[in-house]
């Protein structure tokens, strides 16, 4: 396992994939380009934060802040607390419906779901902006197997059409490291049972990514993982200090 720790401000997020059709934007009366960009970001990532849109270079911070004010005033976007001092923004049920997105896009995230949503947002915008998530319906194309029964978390990278990665998020800081190491091992074994994945591994075209909040926990889980017979699997550990406050809030409430 190799470990990487990136700084939040060192990466500029890639533009959102066009998940929303122009005709659906028109259903909401969205003509302004900043408003459309913000909605596209939410449609891509599920949630966004102020830091997410401030990192984009398409428009000024003032333009995007004004656009978000317009979206929330019109109740197309809903603001909710992420953790102390941080707010996340999501689509309202009405907006998700008009944009022909799944109903879950208009549903608030809580507990572990909030941690996973925020970690994925950071991963795909600040940490690995060249990564593009693989929708569940497209998993069969990515790894040659139906998505039924498989967890979500597959992604590709721009410029590497044959490469596929799998992302897992550790939403704990006080949990037993061995339990997390075993879960990671189970992920590896599950993927190794897929012929396409084994073929990609032979050509260095598959990798596992495991996100956690603290370096100390990453070290503990890595030590445990190295005792398994899958220790040579290409697993990259990503340490996200930005998750500490959110996980701490969740564990105190438990």
N, C-alpha and C positions, 0 to 999 in steps of 0.2 A: 504494500500500500504506500502511496506517496501522498504527502500532505501539502495543501496550498492554502494560503491566507491572503486574500486580496483586500485592498482598501476600498471603501465604499465609493469614494470620489474619483478613483483612478480610471473608471470606465464610463464611456458614454453609451447609453442604450441604443440598440438598433431600432429602426423604425418598425412600427407594428405591421404585421402581415395584414393584408386587406381582408378581414373576416366579415366586414359589413358592406353590403351592396349599396351603391349610390341611391338606388330607389328607396331603400329602407331608411337612409338618412333623411330623405325628403319626407317620409312619413312623420318624422319628428320635427320637421321644419328646420333642420340644421343646415344652414347655408355657409356659416362661418368655418373657415379651414381650421382654426385653433380648436373649436368645439368638436369638429369631426376627428381631429387627431386624438383628443382626450377620450372620446367615446371608443375609438379604435383601440387605444391602449388598454382600456378596461375590457373590451371584448376579447382581446388577445390574452390578457393576464388574469382576468377575473376581478382583480382589485388593482388600484394604484395608490400611491402616496404623493405628497407634494414633491418629495425628492425625486420621484420617478419622472414627473413632467418637467421639473426644473433641469434635469440632465439632458433633455432633448435640445437640439440646436435648431430645430425647425422654426421656432418662434421665441420671442422674448419672454422672460419670466412674467412680466406685467400682462402681456397678451394672454398667456395661458391661465394666469390667476383670474383675469377678468372672464375668460371663457368658462372656467370652472364655476365661478360665481353665477354666471348665466344658467349653466346646466343644473346647479343645485336649486336656484331660485325657481326654475321651471319644473322641479321635481323629476327630472330625467336621471339625475345622479343623486345618490344618497351618501351623506358623510356619516361615518361611524367611528367610535374609538378603537384604535388598535392596541395601544398601551399608553402609559403615562406620557403626555406630551406629543403623541403621534396619532394622526387620524388617517383612516383609509377611506377611499371613495369607491363605490360600486354602482352598478346600474339599478334603477328602480324596476319593480316588476313590470310596470307599464312600458318602460323603455326597452327592456329585454324582449318583451312580447312583440313590440312594433319592429324591432330589429331582427326578429325571427331567430333569436338565440334560445338555447335551452332554458327552462324555468329556473334552473340553479343559478343562472347569472344574476337573477334578481333576489337571491336569498342570502341573508347575512351569514357570515362565517363566524364560528365560535370555537373556543377551546383548541383542540389539536388542529382542527380545520383552519383556524386563523393562523397558526404557526406555519402550516404547510403552504397556505396561500401566500404569506409574506415571504417565506424562504424561496418559493418558486419565482416570485416577482423579482427578488434581488438577484437570483441566479441568472434569469433570462435578460435582465437589464443591466445590472451593475457588474456582476462577476464574470459571466460568459455571454456577452452580448452577441456573439456569433452563433449562439445556440438557438434552435427553433424547435419548439415542442411538437411532438407528433400526436395529432388528435387520435382519440381512441379508435375511430372508424378507419384510420389509415395505418394501424399497426400491422395489419396483414400485408400491406405493401412494404413496410419497413423491415419486418423480420420474417415474413413468409408464414405467419401463423395468425389465426383468428384471435381477436382481442378478448374473446370470452374467457373469463377465469384469470386473465393476466392483470396485474396492477397497472395503474396509470403511472407515467413517469418517463416514457421514451422521448428522446429528442434527437435531432440531427444537428449538423453544423454547416453553415454557409461555406460553399466551396469544397465540401467533402461529401458528395452524394452517396458514397458507399458506407460511410461511417454512421453508426448508431450508438447512442448512449442511453443508460438507464439511471434515473435519479431517485434517491431515497432520502427522506428527511428525518432526522432524529429530533423529536420534539421534547426531549428531556434534558435535565442537568443532574438530577439526583438519582436517576434510574440505575439499575445494576449494569455495569459495562458488559458483562458476559452475555446478558440478554440481548443487548444491541448487537454485539458481535455475532451471535447466533442468527439473528434476523438478517444480518448482512450476508452471512454464509448461505442462508436459505435462499436469498435473492440470487446469489451466484449459481447455486445448484439448480435452481428453477430455470434460469436462462440457459445453462449448459445443456439442459435436456432438449433444447430447441436446435435442430440441425443447422438452421441458417445462422444462429448465433455462434455455434462452434466453428462454422466456416469463416465467419467474419473475424473471429478471434485469431485464426491462423494467419490472417492478413492484417492484423492489428487494426481492425475496423470496428471494434466493439469495446466499450468501457463502462464501468460502474462509477457513479459519483454518490458520495455519502456526505450529507450536510449536517453539521453540528454547531453548537453555539460557542464552545470553549475549547481552547487548545488542550487543556488538561484532560477533558473528556475524550477528545480525539486520540490522545496518546494512550489512554487507558483501553479504549475499544480496539485500537490498532494492535496493542500488545496481545490482547485476547485473540484477535482475528489471526494473528501470525501463528497461533497454535493449531489452526485447522489445516486440512489437506488442500484447501483452495486458496492458500495464502499468496500464490503466484498470480491470482486473477488481477487484471489491471484496474484496481480500485483507487480512485482519487478522493481524498478527504478534503472537504472544503469547510473551513472554519469561518462562521459568520457571527462576529460579536454583536451585530445589530439585533440578533434574536434573543440576547440575554434578558433584556427588560421584558419582552413579551412572554418568554417561557417562565420567568420568575413570577410574573403576575398570574399566569395560568396555574402554576404549582401552588402558589399561596391560596388561590381560590378553591383548590381541590380538597 
